[in-house]
Amino acid sequence: MFVPERRVLSVPATAEGARVRSRTEETLYGSKFGPMLLPCLVGPLLGLGRAALDTVREAAGAKPLSFTTHARQADSVAVQIQVAETALKLETARLHTYDAVDRAAPSGPLDYAARAHVRAQAGHAAQQVLGAIEILLNAHGSSAFGDGHPLQRIWRDAGVAARHAGLVPAVGLEVYGKSLLDVDERVSLMV
């Protein structure tokens, strides 16, 4: 199928600052590709983490904690601690994401250091969500992996989403670390 040139977006060119469209009066159209895209990738992960927390909280009020004296998971201090830890991890992810969005939407163009910071924050936020979901799976128990259970779907979807090339945490940290140390070496187009 023929695709007209006006419908084609060059990722390398956009990553280096080429305008997506000619409308210069809107900040979004002048944004660099990475800082615009990366927070958008984290958004669904935040929702998946919240859904996992809601699922476990709802079940904990009626689900027993197997091989213990707790008739309800909610009565277990261990489960209470796990739920609290995941809530804080999800809050950390949200705060980093919101800060990245604020950083990525200034009135003028972002310098490389600011873009590197956004890249690192996005990867860190994604890892916080994955960590929270892992803890919630442990708290809920093995039944979470049943074919019809929402947690197994959340776990798979989040695992795939967090592995988008733009969210690989090691690369984001390398990019940000190089920026902090004034090492002028580009290792990713997604900045």
Secondary structure, DSSP 8 states (H G I E B T S, - for coil): ----GGG---HHHHHTT--SSS-TTSGGGGS-HHHHHHHHHHHHHHHHHHHHHHHHHHHHTT---TTSS-SSGGG-HHHHHHHHHHHHHHHHHHHHHHHHHHHHS-SS---HHHHHHHHHHHHHHHHHHHHHHHHHHHHH-GGGGSTT-HHHHHHHHHHHHTTSGGG-HHHHHHHHHHHHTT------S--
